[in-house]
Amino acid sequence: AGLMVGIPALFFHRFLLRRVEELVVGMEQEAIKLVEVVQGDRDVDLGEGKA
C-alpha cells in the first residue's frame, strides 16, 4: 500500500520541482533585464550630469 502512495507522490514532487526551477530561471532572467534597464538609466543620468 505504501508504494501505491509513494510512487505517484515521487512523480508529483519531481514535476513540481521542475516547474519551480523553470519559474526561478524565468524570474532570474527578468531580474537581470530589470537591473540592466536601471543600470542603463543611471549611466545616462551620470553622463548628462558631467556634460
PyMOL Python script that loads the backbone (N, CA, C, O; Angstrom):
from pymol import cmd

cmd.read_pdbstr("""\
ATOM      1  N   ALA A   1       0.827  -1.195   0.000  1.00  0.00           N
ATOM      2  CA  ALA A   1       0.000   0.000   0.000  1.00  0.00           C
ATOM      3  C   ALA A   1       0.870   1.256   0.000  1.00  0.00           C
ATOM      4  O   ALA A   1       0.496   2.283  -0.566  1.00  0.00           O
ATOM      5  N   GLY A   2       2.034   1.158   0.643  1.00  0.00           N
ATOM      6  CA  GLY A   2       2.916   2.318   0.720  1.00  0.00           C
ATOM      7  C   GLY A   2       3.442   2.745  -0.638  1.00  0.00           C
ATOM      8  O   GLY A   2       3.556   3.937  -0.920  1.00  0.00           O
ATOM      9  N   LEU A   3       3.766   1.761  -1.485  1.00  0.00           N
ATOM     10  CA  LEU A   3       4.279   2.092  -2.815  1.00  0.00           C
ATOM     11  C   LEU A   3       3.212   2.721  -3.693  1.00  0.00           C
ATOM     12  O   LEU A   3       3.526   3.520  -4.575  1.00  0.00           O
ATOM     13  N   MET A   4       1.954   2.369  -3.461  1.00  0.00           N
ATOM     14  CA  MET A   4       0.863   2.952  -4.250  1.00  0.00           C
ATOM     15  C   MET A   4       0.727   4.442  -3.966  1.00  0.00           C
ATOM     16  O   MET A   4       0.227   5.191  -4.805  1.00  0.00           O
ATOM     17  N   VAL A   5       1.157   4.865  -2.820  1.00  0.00           N
ATOM     18  CA  VAL A   5       1.133   6.287  -2.477  1.00  0.00           C
ATOM     19  C   VAL A   5       2.479   6.926  -2.789  1.00  0.00           C
ATOM     20  O   VAL A   5       2.537   8.045  -3.299  1.00  0.00           O
ATOM     21  N   GLY A   6       3.558   6.218  -2.483  1.00  0.00           N
ATOM     22  CA  GLY A   6       4.902   6.777  -2.610  1.00  0.00           C
ATOM     23  C   GLY A   6       5.328   7.062  -4.039  1.00  0.00           C
ATOM     24  O   GLY A   6       5.913   8.110  -4.313  1.00  0.00           O
ATOM     25  N   ILE A   7       5.042   6.147  -4.951  1.00  0.00           N
ATOM     26  CA  ILE A   7       5.484   6.326  -6.339  1.00  0.00           C
ATOM     27  C   ILE A   7       4.785   7.513  -7.005  1.00  0.00           C
ATOM     28  O   ILE A   7       5.468   8.349  -7.596  1.00  0.00           O
ATOM     29  N   PRO A   8       3.453   7.625  -6.936  1.00  0.00           N
ATOM     30  CA  PRO A   8       2.826   8.831  -7.508  1.00  0.00           C
ATOM     31  C   PRO A   8       3.282  10.119  -6.805  1.00  0.00           C
ATOM     32  O   PRO A   8       3.419  11.164  -7.441  1.00  0.00           O
ATOM     33  N   ALA A   9       3.512  10.033  -5.500  1.00  0.00           N
ATOM     34  CA  ALA A   9       3.982  11.217  -4.775  1.00  0.00           C
ATOM     35  C   ALA A   9       5.357  11.638  -5.279  1.00  0.00           C
ATOM     36  O   ALA A   9       5.629  12.832  -5.402  1.00  0.00           O
ATOM     37  N   LEU A  10       6.225  10.676  -5.570  1.00  0.00           N
ATOM     38  CA  LEU A  10       7.555  10.984  -6.093  1.00  0.00           C
ATOM     39  C   LEU A  10       7.459  11.654  -7.463  1.00  0.00           C
ATOM     40  O   LEU A  10       8.140  12.648  -7.717  1.00  0.00           O
ATOM     41  N   PHE A  11       6.621  11.119  -8.341  1.00  0.00           N
ATOM     42  CA  PHE A  11       6.444  11.728  -9.661  1.00  0.00           C
ATOM     43  C   PHE A  11       5.892  13.147  -9.541  1.00  0.00           C
ATOM     44  O   PHE A  11       6.353  14.057 -10.230  1.00  0.00           O
ATOM     45  N   PHE A  12       4.910  13.331  -8.670  1.00  0.00           N
ATOM     46  CA  PHE A  12       4.315  14.652  -8.478  1.00  0.00           C
ATOM     47  C   PHE A  12       5.342  15.628  -7.914  1.00  0.00           C
ATOM     48  O   PHE A  12       5.395  16.788  -8.324  1.00  0.00           O
ATOM     49  N   HIS A  13       6.157  15.154  -6.972  1.00  0.00           N
ATOM     50  CA  HIS A  13       7.194  16.000  -6.381  1.00  0.00           C
ATOM     51  C   HIS A  13       8.201  16.434  -7.442  1.00  0.00           C
ATOM     52  O   HIS A  13       8.577  17.605  -7.500  1.00  0.00           O
ATOM     53  N   ARG A  14       8.636  15.503  -8.276  1.00  0.00           N
ATOM     54  CA  ARG A  14       9.595  15.845  -9.332  1.00  0.00           C
ATOM     55  C   ARG A  14       8.995  16.810 -10.341  1.00  0.00           C
ATOM     56  O   ARG A  14       9.678  17.713 -10.825  1.00  0.00           O
ATOM     57  N   PHE A  15       7.714  16.622 -10.659  1.00  0.00           N
ATOM     58  CA  PHE A  15       7.031  17.534 -11.576  1.00  0.00           C
ATOM     59  C   PHE A  15       7.014  18.948 -11.003  1.00  0.00           C
ATOM     60  O   PHE A  15       7.342  19.913 -11.695  1.00  0.00           O
ATOM     61  N   LEU A  16       6.629  19.059  -9.730  1.00  0.00           N
ATOM     62  CA  LEU A  16       6.570  20.380  -9.106  1.00  0.00           C
ATOM     63  C   LEU A  16       7.954  20.995  -8.966  1.00  0.00           C
ATOM     64  O   LEU A  16       8.120  22.200  -9.155  1.00  0.00           O
ATOM     65  N   LEU A  17       8.944  20.182  -8.638  1.00  0.00           N
ATOM     66  CA  LEU A  17      10.303  20.683  -8.503  1.00  0.00           C
ATOM     67  C   LEU A  17      10.798  21.257  -9.830  1.00  0.00           C
ATOM     68  O   LEU A  17      11.406  22.327  -9.859  1.00  0.00           O
ATOM     69  N   ARG A  18      10.536  20.547 -10.922  1.00  0.00           N
ATOM     70  CA  ARG A  18      10.940  21.028 -12.245  1.00  0.00           C
ATOM     71  C   ARG A  18      10.212  22.329 -12.586  1.00  0.00           C
ATOM     72  O   ARG A  18      10.807  23.251 -13.145  1.00  0.00           O
ATOM     73  N   ARG A  19       8.931  22.399 -12.251  1.00  0.00           N
ATOM     74  CA  ARG A  19       8.142  23.603 -12.538  1.00  0.00           C
ATOM     75  C   ARG A  19       8.682  24.799 -11.756  1.00  0.00           C
ATOM     76  O   ARG A  19       8.798  25.898 -12.298  1.00  0.00           O
ATOM     77  N   VAL A  20       9.009  24.585 -10.488  1.00  0.00           N
ATOM     78  CA  VAL A  20       9.551  25.668  -9.663  1.00  0.00           C
ATOM     79  C   VAL A  20      10.893  26.128 -10.221  1.00  0.00           C
ATOM     80  O   VAL A  20      11.159  27.328 -10.277  1.00  0.00           O
ATOM     81  N   GLU A  21      11.736  25.191 -10.634  1.00  0.00           N
ATOM     82  CA  GLU A  21      13.031  25.566 -11.198  1.00  0.00           C
ATOM     83  C   GLU A  21      12.858  26.397 -12.465  1.00  0.00           C
ATOM     84  O   GLU A  21      13.602  27.353 -12.685  1.00  0.00           O
ATOM     85  N   GLU A  22      11.887  26.043 -13.294  1.00  0.00           N
ATOM     86  CA  GLU A  22      11.617  26.827 -14.503  1.00  0.00           C
ATOM     87  C   GLU A  22      11.171  28.241 -14.144  1.00  0.00           C
ATOM     88  O   GLU A  22      11.590  29.208 -14.779  1.00  0.00           O
ATOM     89  N   LEU A  23      10.327  28.358 -13.133  1.00  0.00           N
ATOM     90  CA  LEU A  23       9.865  29.680 -12.707  1.00  0.00           C
ATOM     91  C   LEU A  23      11.013  30.512 -12.144  1.00  0.00           C
ATOM     92  O   LEU A  23      11.096  31.712 -12.404  1.00  0.00           O
ATOM     93  N   VAL A  24      11.890  29.885 -11.381  1.00  0.00           N
ATOM     94  CA  VAL A  24      13.030  30.601 -10.798  1.00  0.00           C
ATOM     95  C   VAL A  24      13.948  31.114 -11.899  1.00  0.00           C
ATOM     96  O   VAL A  24      14.410  32.254 -11.841  1.00  0.00           O
ATOM     97  N   VAL A  25      14.214  30.289 -12.894  1.00  0.00           N
ATOM     98  CA  VAL A  25      15.075  30.717 -14.004  1.00  0.00           C
ATOM     99  C   VAL A  25      14.437  31.900 -14.734  1.00  0.00           C
ATOM    100  O   VAL A  25      15.125  32.864 -15.071  1.00  0.00           O
ATOM    101  N   GLY A  26      13.147  31.833 -14.976  1.00  0.00           N
ATOM    102  CA  GLY A  26      12.454  32.938 -15.635  1.00  0.00           C
ATOM    103  C   GLY A  26      12.506  34.217 -14.818  1.00  0.00           C
ATOM    104  O   GLY A  26      12.711  35.302 -15.361  1.00  0.00           O
ATOM    105  N   MET A  27      12.319  34.085 -13.514  1.00  0.00           N
ATOM    106  CA  MET A  27      12.374  35.265 -12.648  1.00  0.00           C
ATOM    107  C   MET A  27      13.778  35.847 -12.614  1.00  0.00           C
ATOM    108  O   MET A  27      13.935  37.068 -12.595  1.00  0.00           O
ATOM    109  N   GLU A  28      14.801  35.001 -12.605  1.00  0.00           N
ATOM    110  CA  GLU A  28      16.178  35.491 -12.619  1.00  0.00           C
ATOM    111  C   GLU A  28      16.471  36.244 -13.909  1.00  0.00           C
ATOM    112  O   GLU A  28      17.122  37.289 -13.885  1.00  0.00           O
ATOM    113  N   GLN A  29      15.997  35.722 -15.030  1.00  0.00           N
ATOM    114  CA  GLN A  29      16.222  36.393 -16.310  1.00  0.00           C
ATOM    115  C   GLN A  29      15.535  37.752 -16.348  1.00  0.00           C
ATOM    116  O   GLN A  29      16.111  38.726 -16.833  1.00  0.00           O
ATOM    117  N   GLU A  30      14.318  37.821 -15.842  1.00  0.00           N
ATOM    118  CA  GLU A  30      13.607  39.102 -15.814  1.00  0.00           C
ATOM    119  C   GLU A  30      14.284  40.080 -14.856  1.00  0.00           C
ATOM    120  O   GLU A  30      14.334  41.279 -15.131  1.00  0.00           O
ATOM    121  N   ALA A  31      14.802  39.584 -13.738  1.00  0.00           N
ATOM    122  CA  ALA A  31      15.506  40.451 -12.790  1.00  0.00           C
ATOM    123  C   ALA A  31      16.772  41.014 -13.420  1.00  0.00           C
ATOM    124  O   ALA A  31      17.105  42.181 -13.212  1.00  0.00           O
ATOM    125  N   ILE A  32      17.475  40.194 -14.186  1.00  0.00           N
ATOM    126  CA  ILE A  32      18.682  40.669 -14.869  1.00  0.00           C
ATOM    127  C   ILE A  32      18.322  41.764 -15.867  1.00  0.00           C
ATOM    128  O   ILE A  32      19.021  42.772 -15.963  1.00  0.00           O
ATOM    129  N   LYS A  33      17.236  41.571 -16.609  1.00  0.00           N
ATOM    130  CA  LYS A  33      16.791  42.601 -17.552  1.00  0.00           C
ATOM    131  C   LYS A  33      16.467  43.896 -16.822  1.00  0.00           C
ATOM    132  O   LYS A  33      16.819  44.979 -17.289  1.00  0.00           O
ATOM    133  N   LEU A  34      15.798  43.790 -15.677  1.00  0.00           N
ATOM    134  CA  LEU A  34      15.441  44.975 -14.903  1.00  0.00           C
ATOM    135  C   LEU A  34      16.686  45.705 -14.420  1.00  0.00           C
ATOM    136  O   LEU A  34      16.762  46.931 -14.500  1.00  0.00           O
ATOM    137  N   VAL A  35      17.655  44.958 -13.921  1.00  0.00           N
ATOM    138  CA  VAL A  35      18.896  45.577 -13.450  1.00  0.00           C
ATOM    139  C   VAL A  35      19.608  46.267 -14.608  1.00  0.00           C
ATOM    140  O   VAL A  35      20.147  47.361 -14.442  1.00  0.00           O
ATOM    141  N   GLU A  36      19.613  45.638 -15.773  1.00  0.00           N
ATOM    142  CA  GLU A  36      20.255  46.260 -16.934  1.00  0.00           C
ATOM    143  C   GLU A  36      19.558  47.556 -17.320  1.00  0.00           C
ATOM    144  O   GLU A  36      20.219  48.533 -17.672  1.00  0.00           O
ATOM    145  N   VAL A  37      18.233  47.575 -17.256  1.00  0.00           N
ATOM    146  CA  VAL A  37      17.490  48.794 -17.587  1.00  0.00           C
ATOM    147  C   VAL A  37      17.796  49.883 -16.571  1.00  0.00           C
ATOM    148  O   VAL A  37      18.058  51.026 -16.943  1.00  0.00           O
ATOM    149  N   VAL A  38      17.763  49.535 -15.295  1.00  0.00           N
ATOM    150  CA  VAL A  38      18.037  50.526 -14.247  1.00  0.00           C
ATOM    151  C   VAL A  38      19.473  51.014 -14.356  1.00  0.00           C
ATOM    152  O   VAL A  38      19.729  52.213 -14.238  1.00  0.00           O
ATOM    153  N   GLN A  39      20.404  50.113 -14.577  1.00  0.00           N
ATOM    154  CA  GLN A  39      21.807  50.494 -14.712  1.00  0.00           C
ATOM    155  C   GLN A  39      21.998  51.376 -15.937  1.00  0.00           C
ATOM    156  O   GLN A  39      22.770  52.335 -15.896  1.00  0.00           O
ATOM    157  N   GLY A  40      21.311  51.065 -17.013  1.00  0.00           N
ATOM    158  CA  GLY A  40      21.414  51.876 -18.224  1.00  0.00           C
ATOM    159  C   GLY A  40      20.890  53.279 -17.997  1.00  0.00           C
ATOM    160  O   GLY A  40      21.487  54.243 -18.476  1.00  0.00           O
ATOM    161  N   ASP A  41      19.778  53.417 -17.270  1.00  0.00           N
ATOM    162  CA  ASP A  41      19.237  54.736 -16.950  1.00  0.00           C
ATOM    163  C   ASP A  41      20.215  55.515 -16.086  1.00  0.00           C
ATOM    164  O   ASP A  41      20.375  56.722 -16.264  1.00  0.00           O
ATOM    165  N   ARG A  42      20.864  54.839 -15.158  1.00  0.00           N
ATOM    166  CA  ARG A  42      21.817  55.517 -14.279  1.00  0.00           C
ATOM    167  C   ARG A  42      23.003  56.022 -15.089  1.00  0.00           C
ATOM    168  O   ARG A  42      23.473  57.137 -14.862  1.00  0.00           O
ATOM    169  N   ASP A  43      23.498  55.210 -16.041  1.00  0.00           N
ATOM    170  CA  ASP A  43      24.622  55.633 -16.873  1.00  0.00           C
ATOM    171  C   ASP A  43      24.257  56.867 -17.683  1.00  0.00           C
ATOM    172  O   ASP A  43      25.081  57.770 -17.829  1.00  0.00           O
ATOM    173  N   VAL A  44      23.049  56.924 -18.209  1.00  0.00           N
ATOM    174  CA  VAL A  44      22.603  58.080 -18.985  1.00  0.00           C
ATOM    175  C   VAL A  44      22.526  59.303 -18.084  1.00  0.00           C
ATOM    176  O   VAL A  44      22.964  60.385 -18.474  1.00  0.00           O
ATOM    177  N   ASP A  45      21.969  59.144 -16.871  1.00  0.00           N
ATOM    178  CA  ASP A  45      21.854  60.267 -15.946  1.00  0.00           C
ATOM    179  C   ASP A  45      23.227  60.783 -15.538  1.00  0.00           C
ATOM    180  O   ASP A  45      23.430  61.995 -15.471  1.00  0.00           O
ATOM    181  N   LEU A  46      24.167  59.893 -15.265  1.00  0.00           N
ATOM    182  CA  LEU A  46      25.507  60.319 -14.879  1.00  0.00           C
ATOM    183  C   LEU A  46      26.195  61.033 -16.030  1.00  0.00           C
ATOM    184  O   LEU A  46      26.902  62.018 -15.819  1.00  0.00           O
ATOM    185  N   GLY A  47      25.995  60.548 -17.233  1.00  0.00           N
ATOM    186  CA  GLY A  47      26.602  61.179 -18.402  1.00  0.00           C
ATOM    187  C   GLY A  47      26.067  62.579 -18.627  1.00  0.00           C
ATOM    188  O   GLY A  47      26.821  63.474 -19.011  1.00  0.00           O
ATOM    189  N   GLU A  48      24.782  62.785 -18.396  1.00  0.00           N
ATOM    190  CA  GLU A  48      24.191  64.106 -18.578  1.00  0.00           C
ATOM    191  C   GLU A  48      24.686  65.072 -17.511  1.00  0.00           C
ATOM    192  O   GLU A  48      24.849  66.261 -17.785  1.00  0.00           O
ATOM    193  N   GLY A  49      24.927  64.583 -16.303  1.00  0.00           N
ATOM    194  CA  GLY A  49      25.385  65.438 -15.218  1.00  0.00           C
ATOM    195  C   GLY A  49      26.794  65.948 -15.433  1.00  0.00           C
ATOM    196  O   GLY A  49      27.131  67.048 -14.996  1.00  0.00           O
ATOM    197  N   LYS A  50      27.619  65.162 -16.100  1.00  0.00           N
ATOM    198  CA  LYS A  50      29.013  65.544 -16.330  1.00  0.00           C
ATOM    199  C   LYS A  50      29.144  66.552 -17.464  1.00  0.00           C
ATOM    200  O   LYS A  50      30.114  67.308 -17.512  1.00  0.00           O
ATOM    201  N   ALA A  51      28.185  66.569 -18.370  1.00  0.00           N
ATOM    202  CA  ALA A  51      28.299  67.421 -19.556  1.00  0.00           C
ATOM    203  C   ALA A  51      28.014  68.829 -19.280  1.00  0.00           C
ATOM    204  O   ALA A  51      28.072  69.660 -20.186  1.00  0.00           O
TER     205      ALA A  51
END
""", "prot")
cmd.dss("prot")
cmd.show_as("cartoon", "prot")
cmd.util.cbc("prot")
cmd.orient("prot")
